Amino acid sequence: ESYRSFFRRLRLKFGNYVVDVDGNRLLDLSCQIASLPLGYNHPEIVSALQNPSNTHLLANRPALGYCPPQEFVKLLEDSLLAVRNRLSTFCLILFTQVAPLKMNQVKTTMCGSCSNENAFKISFMHYMQRLRGERPVTDEEATTCLQNESPGSPNLSILAFANGFHGRSGLGALTASSSKVAFKLDIPAFDWPFAPFPQLQYPLEEHVHENRREEERCLAKVEEILESRKKSDRPVAGICIEPIQAEGGDRHASAEFFRRLQR
């Protein structure tokens, strides 16, 4: 694979088209690795950035986890509501079906890697809190976590699926990815396992039995990994799976396959 990097003239970019410093107008199929899904210089985004009421938010980037601005919750609710009002009834029904039960809040992050890194940490903390129960943190745990040693830094892991892509901005997301050699070569990784992802045959209606066997094979491997890691004191705290992975491709399976993974 080869990639070409070039400087771009941002002021001349509109929609899905980009202009390089030599004046060549090109169709951009990646839109900054999907970080600009609405295209370049979208008028509504430009208008929001130029709105005087947003100036203090842009000039004073807040640490949202510790001291979010007073109007942040309303801005978040209004933006989500605006998106919701544009969705079709079908999309709203679909969203309510896939959203985890009792989860009606949202956490904003900088990028997809950040989202996964936070999800991994939450999985680890939740796992240890359940294991610890009501007892307080011990002095040994408090001391050893600062030295990257057990028991303060437990030997937990995230199970991901082979050939998936979950980001490369953090070591956790990169460890869970296995899509390209160029992303991982010479970079240390955690001791986390991979399971096979179902390779479905199409058209689906003509390969029902074959695809069911393939999903059963992958689910059995997941169970095997979970048991093996538990016995070797390297338990899996969470499973990372993204059906739509941008440059990692779309990884499709049946709804039953994803439901069984949640169990």
Backbone torsions as a table, in degrees:
resi	resn	phi	psi	omega
1	GLU	NA	144.0	178.0
2	SER	-130.7	145.2	179.9
3	TYR	-125.8	142.7	178.0
4	ARG	-114.4	123.1	176.7
5	SER	-101.9	144.1	178.8
6	PHE	-156.9	153.5	177.3
7	PHE	-77.5	144.9	-174.5
8	ARG	-121.7	151.3	178.0
9	ARG	-98.3	96.5	-171.1
10	LEU	-63.1	-35.8	-176.4
11	ARG	-66.5	-21.5	-178.0
12	LEU	-98.0	6.4	-176.1
13	LYS	-97.0	129.2	178.4
14	PHE	-141.7	144.1	179.8
15	GLY	61.0	-130.7	-178.7
16	ASN	-98.5	13.2	-177.1
17	TYR	-108.8	141.9	-178.2
18	VAL	-124.5	147.6	178.9
19	VAL	-119.8	127.6	179.4
20	ASP	-87.4	177.8	-174.7
21	VAL	-67.8	-15.4	177.5
22	ASP	-91.7	0.6	177.9
23	GLY	90.6	5.1	178.3
24	ASN	-75.4	130.3	179.1
25	ARG	-99.0	121.6	-173.0
26	LEU	-125.1	147.4	173.7
27	LEU	-82.4	121.5	-177.1
28	ASP	-95.0	110.7	-178.3
29	LEU	-89.4	-7.1	-178.0
30	SER	-108.8	-23.3	-179.7
31	CYS	49.4	58.6	178.2
32	GLN	58.0	48.6	-178.4
33	ILE	55.0	46.0	175.5
34	ALA	68.0	12.7	177.2
35	SER	-81.6	-10.8	176.1
36	LEU	-123.9	65.7	-175.6
37	PRO	-65.1	-20.0	178.7
38	LEU	-93.3	2.4	179.2
39	GLY	90.8	178.8	-176.4
40	TYR	-83.5	143.6	174.4
41	ASN	51.1	42.5	178.3
42	HIS	-62.5	129.5	-173.0
43	PRO	-58.6	-35.9	-179.6
44	GLU	-70.5	-36.0	177.3
45	ILE	-69.0	-43.4	177.7
46	VAL	-60.8	-40.6	179.6
47	SER	-64.0	-41.3	179.5
48	ALA	-65.1	-37.8	179.5
49	LEU	-69.9	-30.0	-178.9
50	GLN	-87.6	-8.5	-178.7
51	ASN	-66.5	122.1	-178.7
52	PRO	-56.2	-29.2	-178.7
53	SER	-70.0	-15.3	179.0
54	ASN	-100.9	-4.9	-174.2
55	THR	-59.8	-45.2	-176.9
56	HIS	-66.9	-26.9	177.5
57	LEU	-72.4	-37.8	-178.9
58	LEU	-76.7	-34.3	-178.1
59	ALA	-79.6	-22.8	-177.6
60	ASN	-125.5	76.1	-176.9
61	ARG	-58.1	117.0	-175.8
62	PRO	-83.5	153.8	168.0
63	ALA	-87.3	93.9	-167.7
64	LEU	-62.3	-27.8	-179.4
65	GLY	-72.5	-22.2	-175.1
66	TYR	-114.8	-41.1	-177.9
67	CYS	-144.1	70.4	178.1
68	PRO	-67.4	151.2	178.3
69	PRO	-65.5	157.6	-174.8
70	GLN	-55.2	-39.5	-173.5
71	GLU	-91.6	6.6	-172.8
72	PHE	-61.8	-44.7	-177.9
73	VAL	-61.9	-43.3	179.6
74	LYS	-66.1	-40.7	178.1
75	LEU	-61.0	-41.3	-179.7
76	LEU	-66.4	-45.7	179.7
77	GLU	-63.8	-41.3	-178.7
78	ASP	-66.6	-38.9	-178.9
79	SER	-70.2	-40.6	177.6
80	LEU	-66.2	-39.1	179.2
81	LEU	-64.9	-38.8	179.3
82	ALA	-62.9	-41.6	177.5
83	VAL	-66.0	-42.5	-178.5
84	ARG	-59.7	-40.5	-177.9
85	ASN	-66.4	-22.0	-179.6
86	ARG	-89.8	-12.4	-177.7
87	LEU	-77.7	148.1	176.5
88	SER	-74.6	163.1	178.1
89	THR	-58.7	-38.6	179.5
90	PHE	-60.5	-44.7	-179.0
91	CYS	-65.0	-39.3	179.6
92	LEU	-64.8	-42.5	177.9
93	ILE	-63.5	-41.9	179.7
94	LEU	-63.0	-42.4	-179.5
95	PHE	-63.1	-42.9	-179.2
96	THR	-66.9	-23.6	179.1
97	GLN	-79.4	-33.2	-176.0
98	VAL	-95.0	-20.4	179.7
99	ALA	-66.1	135.0	178.0
100	PRO	-56.9	145.7	-178.9
101	LEU	-58.6	139.7	175.5
102	LYS	66.9	9.6	177.9
103	MET	-103.5	103.7	-178.4
104	ASN	-124.8	19.3	178.0
105	GLN	-117.1	167.2	-179.3
106	VAL	-135.8	145.1	175.2
107	LYS	-117.4	125.5	-179.6
108	THR	-87.9	141.6	175.3
109	THR	-135.9	173.0	-174.2
110	MET	-76.2	-31.7	-174.9
111	CYS	-161.3	178.4	179.6
112	GLY	-64.6	-39.7	177.4
113	SER	-61.2	-42.6	178.5
114	CYS	-60.1	-41.0	180.0
115	SER	-60.6	-46.0	-179.6
116	ASN	-68.8	-40.6	179.0
117	GLU	-60.0	-41.9	178.0
118	ASN	-67.0	-39.9	178.8
119	ALA	-63.2	-39.0	178.5
120	PHE	-63.1	-46.7	-178.8
121	LYS	-63.6	-40.4	178.1
122	ILE	-63.3	-39.8	178.1
123	SER	-61.5	-44.2	-179.6
124	PHE	-65.2	-45.8	-178.8
125	MET	-65.1	-40.5	178.9
126	HIS	-64.0	-42.3	179.6
127	TYR	-60.8	-46.5	-177.5
128	MET	-71.8	-33.7	177.8
129	GLN	-65.7	-38.7	176.6
130	ARG	-67.0	-39.5	-179.8
131	LEU	-69.7	-38.7	-177.7
132	ARG	-74.5	-32.7	-179.7
133	GLY	69.7	-134.9	-175.8
134	GLU	-88.8	-10.1	-176.1
135	ARG	-70.9	148.3	179.2
136	PRO	-75.6	164.8	176.0
137	VAL	-65.7	134.6	-178.4
138	THR	-81.9	161.8	176.3
139	ASP	-62.2	-36.6	179.3
140	GLU	-64.0	-42.0	178.5
141	GLU	-63.8	-42.6	-179.4
142	ALA	-65.1	-35.7	-178.9
143	THR	-77.2	-46.8	-174.5
144	THR	-71.1	-26.1	179.1
145	CYS	-64.9	-29.2	178.5
146	LEU	-77.4	-9.7	179.2
147	GLN	-112.1	9.7	-178.6
148	ASN	58.5	37.9	-178.5
149	GLU	-124.1	158.2	175.9
150	SER	-77.2	148.8	8.0
151	PRO	-89.8	-7.8	-178.6
152	GLY	-65.7	-34.9	174.0
153	SER	-110.2	87.6	-173.4
154	PRO	-68.9	154.8	-178.3
155	ASN	-86.6	66.0	179.4
156	LEU	-96.5	167.3	-178.4
157	SER	-147.5	165.3	173.2
158	ILE	-114.4	131.5	176.2
159	LEU	-92.4	127.3	176.5
160	ALA	-122.1	180.0	-176.9
161	PHE	-113.5	144.2	-175.0
162	ALA	-57.8	140.9	176.9
163	ASN	70.4	11.5	178.5
164	GLY	-84.2	164.2	177.1
165	PHE	-131.8	123.9	-176.4
166	HIS	-129.5	15.4	178.0
167	GLY	116.2	162.8	179.3
168	ARG	-138.9	14.9	-179.9
169	SER	-86.9	-6.7	178.5
170	GLY	-143.7	156.3	-177.0
171	LEU	-66.5	-30.8	178.2
172	GLY	-67.2	-50.6	179.5
173	ALA	-62.7	-37.7	-180.0
174	LEU	-70.6	-37.2	176.9
175	THR	-62.3	-37.9	-178.9
176	ALA	-77.1	-6.7	-179.4
177	SER	-100.0	149.6	177.5
178	SER	-152.4	43.3	-174.3
179	SER	-97.0	-32.5	-175.4
180	LYS	-141.4	135.1	177.1
181	VAL	-61.6	-39.8	-176.3
182	ALA	-59.3	-28.9	-179.2
183	PHE	-77.2	-26.6	-167.0
184	LYS	-114.9	-19.9	-174.8
185	LEU	-59.5	132.1	176.9
186	ASP	73.5	5.5	179.9
187	ILE	-107.7	125.5	178.9
188	PRO	-59.1	149.3	-179.8
189	ALA	-134.7	156.2	176.8
190	PHE	-75.2	163.2	178.4
191	ASP	-84.2	75.4	-178.7
192	TRP	-116.8	143.6	-175.3
193	PRO	-89.8	160.8	172.9
194	PHE	-120.3	142.8	173.8
195	ALA	-116.2	155.2	177.5
196	PRO	-72.3	144.3	176.3
197	PHE	-101.6	141.6	-177.0
198	PRO	-55.3	129.5	174.3
199	GLN	-100.9	91.2	-173.8
200	LEU	-75.5	152.5	176.3
201	GLN	-104.9	143.7	-177.0
202	TYR	-121.2	153.3	-4.1
203	PRO	-63.7	143.8	-175.3
204	LEU	-58.8	-40.5	-175.7
205	GLU	-66.9	-17.9	179.9
206	GLU	-96.0	-4.1	-177.4
207	HIS	-134.9	39.2	-177.2
208	VAL	-59.3	-50.5	-175.6
209	HIS	-69.4	-40.7	179.2
210	GLU	-63.1	-42.7	-179.1
211	ASN	-69.7	-34.7	177.1
212	ARG	-64.5	-41.7	177.8
213	ARG	-64.7	-38.8	179.5
214	GLU	-64.6	-42.1	178.3
215	GLU	-67.7	-37.9	177.2
216	GLU	-63.1	-38.9	178.2
217	ARG	-60.9	-45.0	-178.5
218	CYS	-69.2	-39.5	177.8
219	LEU	-64.8	-38.0	177.8
220	ALA	-64.0	-38.2	178.1
221	LYS	-67.0	-37.6	176.1
222	VAL	-60.4	-47.3	178.5
223	GLU	-59.5	-42.3	180.0
224	GLU	-61.6	-43.5	179.5
225	ILE	-65.2	-44.1	-180.0
226	LEU	-59.6	-44.6	-179.9
227	GLU	-67.6	-42.9	-179.0
228	SER	-63.5	-43.9	-179.5
229	ARG	-67.6	-35.3	179.2
230	LYS	-66.2	-42.1	-179.2
231	LYS	-67.3	-29.3	-179.1
232	SER	-95.1	17.5	178.9
233	ASP	56.9	36.4	174.0
234	ARG	-130.9	57.0	-170.4
235	PRO	-63.0	152.0	175.5
236	VAL	-86.1	124.0	-179.0
237	ALA	-93.2	-18.3	-178.7
238	GLY	-166.2	163.4	178.6
239	ILE	-118.7	128.1	179.5
240	CYS	-102.3	119.9	177.5
241	ILE	-148.1	127.4	178.8
242	GLU	-126.4	109.8	-179.8
243	PRO	-60.9	-34.6	179.2
244	ILE	-115.5	113.2	-169.4
245	GLN	-118.6	22.5	-179.4
246	ALA	55.5	-115.8	-176.4
247	GLU	-68.2	-12.0	175.5
248	GLY	-82.2	-6.4	178.9
249	GLY	88.0	173.0	176.5
250	ASP	-92.5	126.9	-178.5
251	ARG	-112.7	97.9	-173.2
252	HIS	-97.4	144.4	172.8
253	ALA	-152.4	175.9	-179.0
254	SER	-74.8	160.0	177.1
255	ALA	-61.0	-36.0	179.4
256	GLU	-63.8	-35.8	178.5
257	PHE	-61.6	-46.8	-179.3
258	PHE	-68.2	-37.0	178.5
259	ARG	-63.6	-41.0	-179.5
260	ARG	-69.0	-30.7	174.9
261	LEU	-64.4	-36.5	-179.6
262	GLN	-66.5	-24.9	-179.0
263	ARG	-73.6	NA	NA
